[in-house]
Amino acid sequence: MSLKLNFRIYSDIVSQLIIFVQTLRMKNIFLLCLLLLLTSCFEVERNCADFKTGEFEFNYTIDGVKKTGRFVRTDTLNIDYYEGKIDSSSVRWINDCEFILKKLNPKTNSERDAIHMKILTTEGTSSYTFEYKLAAKKPNKPLRSEKGVAYRIN
């Protein structure tokens, strides 16, 4: 008789544990779904068309020295002003947020490589965050991508 009683108690405990685990799983699944729903509703601002043309500044660092560059961009041309030099590139828009830069008068082999630019986020009409990398990956070399922020100056 006591064996039957112990088995019944054990069976009740196991049943209670199973219900408890299932409840925890349902709560976790509900919380996960709620978290996904809330985070998927967030959308970053990307009004890329506002930055297709204009005059901009950006900061960059070379050998630990912080510097400021300036560029003017039209629909088809990008003119860079940095370290007392002027450099021009053609601009080919892929879509409102991405374009390819290609130097018009490259002086080295590395300057011949086209650069893929992508506007990631915009802040009103005053600035945008961008990412740039080589347009074509070189064999046996990792494709490096860098980020920066450009500020409208006019």
Secondary structure, 3 states (H helix, E strand, C coil): CHHHHHHHHHHHHHHHHHHHHHHHHHHHHHHHHHHHHHHHCCCCCCCHHHHCCEEEEEEEEECCEEEEEEEEECCCEEEEEECCEEEEEEEEEEECCEEEEEECCCCCHHHHCCEEEEEEEEECCCEEEEEEEECCCCCCCCCCEEEEEEEECC
